[in-house]
């Protein structure tokens, strides 16, 4: 079973529906024990790095994520969910992450215009 972590941030229902559309069962949880019992784990995310880390720690989900990933089972971090794996982020100051990936998350210099709002067909 696929567990989708609910830490108060992220597009949980859309992620769950995407898995269901593909024929997979996925459930949303904020219970560390359910996370540790899952076969696969998804950490979605939309929002600020510091707020997300504070929420993970408050709900005691940070250690469950570290333990799950350490077990070698499949993990998917989406957007902010992937960024949280790094040692720290420079978004709005310096904030520690989960420390599972060496390095830090930094904004790209303003000379790079990466804004793209559209739908593209990818094959």
N, CA, C and O atoms as a GROMACS GRO file, in nm:
protein
  492
    1UNK      N    1   0.084  -0.118   0.000
    1UNK     CA    2   0.000   0.000   0.000
    1UNK      C    3   0.088   0.125   0.000
    1UNK      O    4   0.197   0.125   0.059
    2UNK      N    5   0.042   0.229  -0.066
    2UNK     CA    6   0.114   0.356  -0.075
    2UNK      C    7   0.059   0.452   0.029
    2UNK      O    8  -0.061   0.478   0.033
    3UNK      N    9   0.147   0.505   0.113
    3UNK     CA   10   0.107   0.605   0.212
    3UNK      C   11   0.146   0.744   0.161
    3UNK      O   12   0.258   0.766   0.115
    4UNK      N   13   0.052   0.836   0.170
    4UNK     CA   14   0.075   0.976   0.135
    4UNK      C   15   0.073   1.054   0.266
    4UNK      O   16  -0.027   1.051   0.338
    5UNK      N   17   0.182   1.124   0.295
    5UNK     CA   18   0.195   1.191   0.425
    5UNK      C   19   0.115   1.320   0.429
    5UNK      O   20   0.130   1.407   0.344
    6UNK      N   21   0.030   1.331   0.530
    6UNK     CA   22  -0.046   1.452   0.557
    6UNK      C   23   0.020   1.526   0.672
    6UNK      O   24   0.011   1.484   0.788
    7UNK      N   25   0.087   1.635   0.640
    7UNK     CA   26   0.149   1.716   0.744
    7UNK      C   27   0.094   1.859   0.740
    7UNK      O   28   0.156   1.953   0.788
    8UNK      N   29  -0.027   1.871   0.682
    8UNK     CA   30  -0.094   1.999   0.679
    8UNK      C   31  -0.059   2.085   0.560
    8UNK      O   32  -0.106   2.199   0.549
    9UNK      N   33   0.022   2.034   0.469
    9UNK     CA   34   0.062   2.109   0.350
    9UNK      C   35   0.065   2.013   0.233
    9UNK      O   36   0.101   1.897   0.248
   10UNK      N   37   0.027   2.061   0.118
   10UNK     CA   38   0.040   1.977   0.000
   10UNK      C   39  -0.093   1.947  -0.066
   10UNK      O   40  -0.200   1.973  -0.011
   11UNK      N   41  -0.083   1.892  -0.182
   11UNK     CA   42  -0.197   1.859  -0.266
   11UNK      C   43  -0.231   1.711  -0.251
   11UNK      O   44  -0.218   1.633  -0.345
   12UNK      N   45  -0.274   1.674  -0.133
   12UNK     CA   46  -0.293   1.534  -0.096
   12UNK      C   47  -0.393   1.461  -0.183
   12UNK      O   48  -0.364   1.353  -0.235
   13UNK      N   49  -0.511   1.519  -0.199
   13UNK     CA   50  -0.617   1.451  -0.273
   13UNK      C   51  -0.581   1.431  -0.419
   13UNK      O   52  -0.610   1.326  -0.476
   14UNK      N   53  -0.517   1.530  -0.481
   14UNK     CA   54  -0.480   1.514  -0.622
   14UNK      C   55  -0.375   1.405  -0.639
   14UNK      O   56  -0.378   1.332  -0.738
   15UNK      N   57  -0.284   1.394  -0.545
   15UNK     CA   58  -0.184   1.287  -0.550
   15UNK      C   59  -0.252   1.152  -0.532
   15UNK      O   60  -0.222   1.057  -0.606
   16UNK      N   61  -0.342   1.142  -0.436
   16UNK     CA   62  -0.413   1.016  -0.412
   16UNK      C   63  -0.494   0.976  -0.536
   16UNK      O   64  -0.493   0.860  -0.576
   17UNK      N   65  -0.564   1.072  -0.595
   17UNK     CA   66  -0.646   1.041  -0.714
   17UNK      C   67  -0.560   1.000  -0.833
   17UNK      O   68  -0.602   0.917  -0.913
   18UNK      N   69  -0.441   1.058  -0.846
   18UNK     CA   70  -0.351   1.018  -0.954
   18UNK      C   71  -0.311   0.871  -0.941
   18UNK      O   72  -0.310   0.798  -1.039
   19UNK      N   73  -0.278   0.830  -0.820
   19UNK     CA   74  -0.244   0.689  -0.798
   19UNK      C   75  -0.364   0.599  -0.826
   19UNK      O   76  -0.350   0.493  -0.888
   20UNK      N   77  -0.482   0.639  -0.780
   20UNK     CA   78  -0.602   0.560  -0.803
   20UNK      C   79  -0.632   0.548  -0.952
   20UNK      O   80  -0.673   0.442  -0.999
   21UNK      N   81  -0.613   0.655  -1.026
   21UNK     CA   82  -0.636   0.654  -1.171
   21UNK      C   83  -0.544   0.553  -1.239
   21UNK      O   84  -0.580   0.494  -1.340
   22UNK      N   85  -0.426   0.535  -1.183
   22UNK     CA   86  -0.329   0.440  -1.238
   22UNK      C   87  -0.350   0.298  -1.186
   22UNK      O   88  -0.277   0.206  -1.224
   23UNK      N   89  -0.450   0.280  -1.099
   23UNK     CA   90  -0.482   0.147  -1.049
   23UNK      C   91  -0.415   0.108  -0.919
   23UNK      O   92  -0.418  -0.009  -0.881
   24UNK      N   93  -0.356   0.205  -0.849
   24UNK     CA   94  -0.289   0.178  -0.721
   24UNK      C   95  -0.374   0.227  -0.605
   24UNK      O   96  -0.446   0.326  -0.617
   25UNK      N   97  -0.365   0.157  -0.493
   25UNK     CA   98  -0.433   0.201  -0.372
   25UNK      C   99  -0.338   0.289  -0.292
   25UNK      O  100  -0.223   0.251  -0.266
   26UNK      N  101  -0.387   0.405  -0.253
   26UNK     CA  102  -0.306   0.498  -0.174
   26UNK      C  103  -0.393   0.557  -0.064
   26UNK      O  104  -0.511   0.586  -0.087
   27UNK      N  105  -0.336   0.573   0.053
   27UNK     CA  106  -0.411   0.633   0.163
   27UNK      C  107  -0.334   0.750   0.221
   27UNK      O  108  -0.211   0.755   0.215
   28UNK      N  109  -0.407   0.844   0.276
   28UNK     CA  110  -0.350   0.965   0.335
   28UNK      C  111  -0.340   0.944   0.486
   28UNK      O  112  -0.436   0.899   0.549
   29UNK      N  113  -0.224   0.976   0.543
   29UNK     CA  114  -0.205   0.953   0.686
   29UNK      C  115  -0.110   1.055   0.749
   29UNK      O  116  -0.022   1.110   0.683
   30UNK      N  117  -0.131   1.078   0.877
   30UNK     CA  118  -0.036   1.158   0.956
   30UNK      C  119   0.010   1.076   1.077
   30UNK      O  120   0.058   1.131   1.176
   31UNK      N  121  -0.006   0.945   1.067
   31UNK     CA  122   0.031   0.853   1.175
   31UNK      C  123   0.168   0.791   1.146
   31UNK      O  124   0.183   0.718   1.048
   32UNK      N  125   0.268   0.819   1.229
   32UNK     CA  126   0.402   0.763   1.205
   32UNK      C  127   0.404   0.611   1.194
   32UNK      O  128   0.482   0.556   1.116
   33UNK      N  129   0.320   0.541   1.269
   33UNK     CA  130   0.317   0.395   1.262
   33UNK      C  131   0.264   0.346   1.128
   33UNK      O  132   0.314   0.247   1.073
   34UNK      N  133   0.163   0.413   1.075
   34UNK     CA  134   0.111   0.376   0.942
   34UNK      C  135   0.215   0.403   0.835
   34UNK      O  136   0.227   0.328   0.738
   35UNK      N  137   0.291   0.509   0.852
   35UNK     CA  138   0.399   0.540   0.757
   35UNK      C  139   0.501   0.427   0.758
   35UNK      O  140   0.544   0.381   0.652
   36UNK      N  141   0.540   0.383   0.875
   36UNK     CA  142   0.641   0.277   0.886
   36UNK      C  143   0.591   0.143   0.836
   36UNK      O  144   0.671   0.057   0.800
   37UNK      N  145   0.459   0.122   0.834
   37UNK     CA  146   0.401  -0.004   0.786
   37UNK      C  147   0.376  -0.004   0.636
   37UNK      O  148   0.347  -0.109   0.579
   38UNK      N  149   0.387   0.111   0.571
   38UNK     CA  150   0.355   0.122   0.428
   38UNK      C  151   0.460   0.051   0.342
   38UNK      O  152   0.575   0.032   0.384
   39UNK      N  153   0.419   0.014   0.221
   39UNK     CA  154   0.511  -0.044   0.124
   39UNK      C  155   0.590   0.064   0.051
   39UNK      O  156   0.708   0.048   0.020
   40UNK      N  157   0.520   0.174   0.023
   40UNK     CA  158   0.578   0.287  -0.050
   40UNK      C  159   0.531   0.414   0.019
   40UNK      O  160   0.427   0.416   0.083
   41UNK      N  161   0.610   0.522   0.004
   41UNK     CA  162   0.579   0.646   0.074
   41UNK      C  163   0.591   0.765  -0.020
   41UNK      O  164   0.684   0.774  -0.100
   42UNK      N  165   0.494   0.857  -0.008
   42UNK     CA  166   0.495   0.980  -0.088
   42UNK      C  167   0.488   1.098   0.008
   42UNK      O  168   0.405   1.103   0.098
   43UNK      N  169   0.578   1.195  -0.014
   43UNK     CA  170   0.578   1.319   0.062
   43UNK      C  171   0.552   1.434  -0.036
   43UNK      O  172   0.645   1.485  -0.098
   44UNK      N  173   0.425   1.474  -0.049
   44UNK     CA  174   0.395   1.587  -0.138
   44UNK      C  175   0.426   1.718  -0.067
   44UNK      O  176   0.458   1.718   0.052
   45UNK      N  177   0.418   1.827  -0.138
   45UNK     CA  178   0.443   1.953  -0.069
   45UNK      C  179   0.417   2.076  -0.153
   45UNK      O  180   0.453   2.083  -0.270
   46UNK      N  181   0.354   2.170  -0.089
   46UNK     CA  182   0.332   2.303  -0.144
   46UNK      C  183   0.345   2.396  -0.025
   46UNK      O  184   0.277   2.377   0.076
   47UNK      N  185   0.431   2.496  -0.034
   47UNK     CA  186   0.442   2.589   0.078
   47UNK      C  187   0.585   2.623   0.112
   47UNK      O  188   0.676   2.604   0.032
   48UNK      N  189   0.604   2.673   0.232
   48UNK     CA  190   0.734   2.719   0.279
   48UNK      C  191   0.810   2.608   0.350
   48UNK      O  192   0.752   2.531   0.428
   49UNK      N  193   0.938   2.599   0.324
   49UNK     CA  194   1.026   2.496   0.380
   49UNK      C  195   1.021   2.494   0.533
   49UNK      O  196   1.000   2.388   0.592
   50UNK      N  197   1.040   2.610   0.596
   50UNK     CA  198   1.045   2.616   0.743
   50UNK      C  199   0.914   2.571   0.805
   50UNK      O  200   0.914   2.498   0.904
   51UNK      N  201   0.802   2.614   0.748
   51UNK     CA  202   0.671   2.573   0.800
   51UNK      C  203   0.650   2.423   0.785
   51UNK      O  204   0.597   2.357   0.874
   52UNK      N  205   0.694   2.369   0.671
   52UNK     CA  206   0.679   2.225   0.647
   52UNK      C  207   0.761   2.144   0.747
   52UNK      O  208   0.711   2.046   0.803
   53UNK      N  209   0.885   2.184   0.770
   53UNK     CA  210   0.969   2.112   0.867
   53UNK      C  211   0.911   2.122   1.008
   53UNK      O  212   0.912   2.024   1.083
   54UNK      N  213   0.860   2.239   1.043
   54UNK     CA  214   0.799   2.256   1.176
   54UNK      C  215   0.680   2.163   1.192
   54UNK      O  216   0.661   2.104   1.298
   55UNK      N  217   0.600   2.150   1.087
   55UNK     CA  218   0.483   2.063   1.092
   55UNK      C  219   0.524   1.916   1.103
   55UNK      O  220   0.465   1.841   1.180
   56UNK      N  221   0.624   1.875   1.026
   56UNK     CA  222   0.672   1.737   1.033
   56UNK      C  223   0.721   1.704   1.174
   56UNK      O  224   0.691   1.597   1.227
   57UNK      N  225   0.795   1.795   1.234
   57UNK     CA  226   0.847   1.772   1.369
   57UNK      C  227   0.735   1.771   1.473
   57UNK      O  228   0.734   1.687   1.563
   58UNK      N  229   0.642   1.865   1.460
   58UNK     CA  230   0.531   1.873   1.556
   58UNK      C  231   0.448   1.745   1.556
   58UNK      O  232   0.403   1.700   1.661
   59UNK      N  233   0.428   1.687   1.438
   59UNK     CA  234   0.348   1.565   1.425
   59UNK      C  235   0.433   1.439   1.440
   59UNK      O  236   0.382   1.327   1.426
   60UNK      N  237   0.563   1.457   1.469
   60UNK     CA  238   0.658   1.346   1.486
   60UNK      C  239   0.668   1.259   1.361
   60UNK      O  240   0.684   1.137   1.369
   61UNK      N  241   0.659   1.324   1.245
   61UNK     CA  242   0.668   1.253   1.119
   61UNK      C  243   0.810   1.252   1.064
   61UNK      O  244   0.844   1.167   0.981
   62UNK      N  245   0.893   1.344   1.109
   62UNK     CA  246   1.030   1.354   1.057
   62UNK      C  247   1.109   1.225   1.077
   62UNK      O  248   1.172   1.176   0.984
   63UNK      N  249   1.105   1.170   1.197
   63UNK     CA  250   1.181   1.048   1.224
   63UNK      C  251   1.122   0.927   1.152
   63UNK      O  252   1.195   0.837   1.112
   64UNK      N  253   0.990   0.924   1.136
   64UNK     CA  254   0.927   0.814   1.062
   64UNK      C  255   0.973   0.816   0.916
   64UNK      O  256   0.998   0.711   0.857
   65UNK      N  257   0.984   0.935   0.857
   65UNK     CA  258   1.031   0.947   0.719
   65UNK      C  259   1.175   0.901   0.708
   65UNK      O  260   1.209   0.824   0.618
   66UNK      N  261   1.260   0.946   0.798
   66UNK     CA  262   1.401   0.906   0.797
   66UNK      C  263   1.414   0.754   0.810
   66UNK      O  264   1.491   0.691   0.738
   67UNK      N  265   1.338   0.695   0.901
   67UNK     CA  266   1.344   0.550   0.922
   67UNK      C  267   1.292   0.475   0.799
   67UNK      O  268   1.351   0.375   0.759
   68UNK      N  269   1.182   0.524   0.740
   68UNK     CA  270   1.126   0.459   0.622
   68UNK      C  271   1.227   0.459   0.508
   68UNK      O  272   1.252   0.355   0.447
   69UNK      N  273   1.283   0.575   0.479
   69UNK     CA  274   1.379   0.585   0.368
   69UNK      C  275   1.502   0.499   0.397
   69UNK      O  276   1.557   0.438   0.305
   70UNK      N  277   1.545   0.495   0.520
   70UNK     CA  278   1.659   0.412   0.559
   70UNK      C  279   1.635   0.263   0.537
   70UNK      O  280   1.730   0.186   0.525
   71UNK      N  281   1.508   0.224   0.533
   71UNK     CA  282   1.475   0.083   0.512
   71UNK      C  283   1.491   0.040   0.367
   71UNK      O  284   1.488  -0.080   0.337
   72UNK      N  285   1.508   0.137   0.276
   72UNK     CA  286   1.527   0.103   0.136
   72UNK      C  287   1.400   0.088   0.055
   72UNK      O  288   1.405   0.057  -0.064
   73UNK      N  289   1.286   0.109   0.118
   73UNK     CA  290   1.159   0.099   0.044
   73UNK      C  291   1.141   0.221  -0.046
   73UNK      O  292   1.202   0.326  -0.022
   74UNK      N  293   1.058   0.208  -0.151
   74UNK     CA  294   1.040   0.319  -0.246
   74UNK      C  295   0.980   0.444  -0.181
   74UNK      O  296   0.886   0.437  -0.102
   75UNK      N  297   1.037   0.558  -0.218
   75UNK     CA  298   0.995   0.688  -0.166
   75UNK      C  299   0.987   0.787  -0.281
   75UNK      O  300   1.072   0.786  -0.370
   76UNK      N  301   0.884   0.871  -0.280
   76UNK     CA  302   0.870   0.977  -0.380
   76UNK      C  303   0.846   1.109  -0.308
   76UNK      O  304   0.748   1.123  -0.234
   77UNK      N  305   0.934   1.205  -0.330
   77UNK     CA  306   0.915   1.340  -0.279
   77UNK      C  307   0.871   1.429  -0.394
   77UNK      O  308   0.938   1.433  -0.497
   78UNK      N  309   0.762   1.499  -0.376
   78UNK     CA  310   0.709   1.586  -0.482
   78UNK      C  311   0.729   1.731  -0.442
   78UNK      O  312   0.684   1.774  -0.336
   79UNK      N  313   0.798   1.806  -0.526
   79UNK     CA  314   0.821   1.949  -0.507
   79UNK      C  315   0.885   1.975  -0.370
   79UNK      O  316   0.997   1.931  -0.345
   80UNK      N  317   0.817   2.046  -0.282
   80UNK     CA  318   0.870   2.074  -0.148
   80UNK      C  319   0.902   1.943  -0.074
   80UNK      O  320   0.996   1.939   0.005
   81UNK      N  321   0.825   1.838  -0.100
   81UNK     CA  322   0.849   1.709  -0.036
   81UNK      C  323   0.988   1.654  -0.067
   81UNK      O  324   1.048   1.588   0.018
   82UNK      N  325   1.039   1.681  -0.186
   82UNK     CA  326   1.175   1.640  -0.221
   82UNK      C  327   1.277   1.733  -0.157
   82UNK      O  328   1.380   1.688  -0.106
   83UNK      N  329   1.249   1.863  -0.158
   83UNK     CA  330   1.341   1.961  -0.100
   83UNK      C  331   1.366   1.935   0.049
   83UNK      O  332   1.476   1.959   0.099
   84UNK      N  333   1.264   1.886   0.119
   84UNK     CA  334   1.276   1.862   0.263
   84UNK      C  335   1.381   1.757   0.297
   84UNK      O  336   1.427   1.750   0.411
   85UNK      N  337   1.419   1.675   0.199
   85UNK     CA  338   1.519   1.571   0.223
   85UNK      C  339   1.660   1.628   0.240
   85UNK      O  340   1.747   1.562   0.295
   86UNK      N  341   1.683   1.749   0.192
   86UNK     CA  342   1.817   1.808   0.196
   86UNK      C  343   1.856   1.851   0.337
   86UNK      O  344   1.773   1.853   0.428
   87UNK      N  345   1.983   1.886   0.353
   87UNK     CA  346   2.034   1.926   0.484
   87UNK      C  347   1.974   2.057   0.532
   87UNK      O  348   1.943   2.073   0.650
   88UNK      N  349   1.957   2.152   0.439
   88UNK     CA  350   1.896   2.279   0.478
   88UNK      C  351   1.844   2.354   0.357
   88UNK      O  352   1.870   2.317   0.242
   89UNK      N  353   1.769   2.460   0.385
   89UNK     CA  354   1.714   2.546   0.281
   89UNK      C  355   1.748   2.690   0.312
   89UNK      O  356   1.757   2.730   0.428
   90UNK      N  357   1.768   2.768   0.206
   90UNK     CA  358   1.793   2.910   0.221
   90UNK      C  359   1.670   2.994   0.195
   90UNK      O  360   1.679   3.115   0.178
   91UNK      N  361   1.554   2.930   0.193
   91UNK     CA  362   1.429   3.002   0.169
   91UNK      C  363   1.389   3.080   0.295
   91UNK      O  364   1.354   3.019   0.396
   92UNK      N  365   1.395   3.212   0.288
   92UNK     CA  366   1.356   3.294   0.403
   92UNK      C  367   1.448   3.278   0.523
   92UNK      O  368   1.401   3.281   0.637
   93UNK      N  369   1.577   3.261   0.500
   93UNK     CA  370   1.674   3.237   0.607
   93UNK      C  371   1.730   3.096   0.595
   93UNK      O  372   1.706   3.029   0.495
   94UNK      N  373   1.804   3.052   0.693
   94UNK     CA  374   1.861   2.917   0.691
   94UNK      C  375   1.777   2.826   0.780
   94UNK      O  376   1.756   2.855   0.898
   95UNK      N  377   1.728   2.717   0.722
   95UNK     CA  378   1.641   2.626   0.796
   95UNK      C  379   1.687   2.482   0.773
   95UNK      O  380   1.707   2.442   0.659
   96UNK      N  381   1.703   2.404   0.880
   96UNK     CA  382   1.747   2.265   0.865
   96UNK      C  383   1.637   2.177   0.804
   96UNK      O  384   1.518   2.195   0.831
   97UNK      N  385   1.682   2.082   0.720
   97UNK     CA  386   1.591   1.984   0.662
   97UNK      C  387   1.609   1.849   0.730
   97UNK      O  388   1.661   1.841   0.841
   98UNK      N  389   1.566   1.744   0.662
   98UNK     CA  390   1.577   1.609   0.717
   98UNK      C  391   1.720   1.556   0.713
   98UNK      O  392   1.753   1.461   0.785
   99UNK      N  393   1.805   1.614   0.630
   99UNK     CA  394   1.946   1.575   0.626
   99UNK      C  395   1.975   1.443   0.557
   99UNK      O  396   2.079   1.384   0.580
  100UNK      N  397   1.885   1.397   0.472
  100UNK     CA  398   1.905   1.270   0.403
  100UNK      C  399   1.980   1.286   0.271
  100UNK      O  400   2.038   1.190   0.220
  101UNK      N  401   1.980   1.407   0.218
  101UNK     CA  402   2.051   1.437   0.094
  101UNK      C  403   2.151   1.547   0.125
  101UNK      O  404   2.116   1.651   0.181
  102UNK      N  405   2.276   1.524   0.088
  102UNK     CA  406   2.380   1.623   0.114
  102UNK      C  407   2.357   1.747   0.029
  102UNK      O  408   2.329   1.737  -0.091
  103UNK      N  409   2.368   1.862   0.091
  103UNK     CA  410   2.353   1.988   0.018
  103UNK      C  411   2.238   2.070   0.073
  103UNK      O  412   2.169   2.032   0.167
  104UNK      N  413   2.222   2.186   0.010
  104UNK     CA  414   2.115   2.274   0.054
  104UNK      C  415   2.033   2.321  -0.065
  104UNK      O  416   2.079   2.320  -0.179
  105UNK      N  417   1.912   2.362  -0.036
  105UNK     CA  418   1.819   2.411  -0.138
  105UNK      C  419   1.832   2.563  -0.141
  105UNK      O  420   1.816   2.631  -0.039
  106UNK      N  421   1.862   2.615  -0.260
  106UNK     CA  422   1.878   2.759  -0.276
  106UNK      C  423   1.795   2.808  -0.394
  106UNK      O  424   1.775   2.734  -0.490
  107UNK      N  425   1.748   2.931  -0.386
  107UNK     CA  426   1.677   2.986  -0.503
  107UNK      C  427   1.776   3.010  -0.617
  107UNK      O  428   1.893   3.043  -0.595
  108UNK      N  429   1.728   2.995  -0.739
  108UNK     CA  430   1.811   3.026  -0.854
  108UNK      C  431   1.827   3.177  -0.864
  108UNK      O  432   1.738   3.251  -0.824
  109UNK      N  433   1.940   3.222  -0.918
  109UNK     CA  434   1.958   3.367  -0.936
  109UNK      C  435   1.847   3.426  -1.022
  109UNK      O  436   1.791   3.359  -1.109
  110UNK      N  437   1.815   3.551  -0.998
  110UNK     CA  438   1.703   3.615  -1.067
  110UNK      C  439   1.725   3.628  -1.217
  110UNK      O  440   1.629   3.653  -1.290
  111UNK      N  441   1.847   3.611  -1.265
  111UNK     CA  442   1.871   3.620  -1.410
  111UNK      C  443   1.808   3.503  -1.486
  111UNK      O  444   1.794   3.509  -1.608
  112UNK      N  445   1.770   3.398  -1.414
  112UNK     CA  446   1.703   3.285  -1.476
  112UNK      C  447   1.552   3.303  -1.465
  112UNK      O  448   1.498   3.306  -1.355
  113UNK      N  449   1.486   3.315  -1.578
  113UNK     CA  450   1.340   3.325  -1.578
  113UNK      C  451   1.285   3.187  -1.610
  113UNK      O  452   1.284   3.145  -1.725
  114UNK      N  453   1.239   3.118  -1.507
  114UNK     CA  454   1.192   2.981  -1.525
  114UNK      C  455   1.041   2.968  -1.513
  114UNK      O  456   0.989   2.856  -1.508
  115UNK      N  457   0.972   3.080  -1.507
  115UNK     CA  458   0.827   3.074  -1.495
  115UNK      C  459   0.768   3.015  -1.622
  115UNK      O  460   0.792   3.064  -1.732
  116UNK      N  461   0.690   2.910  -1.605
  116UNK     CA  462   0.624   2.847  -1.719
  116UNK      C  463   0.489   2.798  -1.671
  116UNK      O  464   0.480   2.708  -1.588
  117UNK      N  465   0.386   2.858  -1.724
  117UNK     CA  466   0.250   2.817  -1.690
  117UNK      C  467   0.183   2.774  -1.818
  117UNK      O  468   0.144   2.858  -1.900
  118UNK      N  469   0.169   2.644  -1.836
  118UNK     CA  470   0.103   2.591  -1.955
  118UNK      C  471   0.088   2.440  -1.940
  118UNK      O  472   0.127   2.382  -1.839
  119UNK      N  473   0.031   2.381  -2.040
  119UNK     CA  474   0.017   2.236  -2.046
  119UNK      C  475   0.093   2.189  -2.168
  119UNK      O  476   0.074   2.241  -2.277
  120UNK      N  477   0.179   2.092  -2.151
  120UNK     CA  478   0.258   2.039  -2.261
  120UNK      C  479   0.232   1.890  -2.275
  120UNK      O  480   0.216   1.820  -2.175
  121UNK      N  481   0.228   1.844  -2.397
  121UNK     CA  482   0.215   1.701  -2.423
  121UNK      C  483   0.355   1.640  -2.418
  121UNK      O  484   0.445   1.688  -2.487
  122UNK      N  485   0.374   1.538  -2.340
  122UNK     CA  486   0.504   1.474  -2.327
  122UNK      C  487   0.489   1.327  -2.362
  122UNK      O  488   0.405   1.256  -2.306
  123UNK      N  489   0.571   1.281  -2.454
  123UNK     CA  490   0.569   1.141  -2.494
  123UNK      C  491   0.707   1.083  -2.484
  123UNK      O  492   0.726   0.965  -2.513
   0.00000   0.00000   0.00000
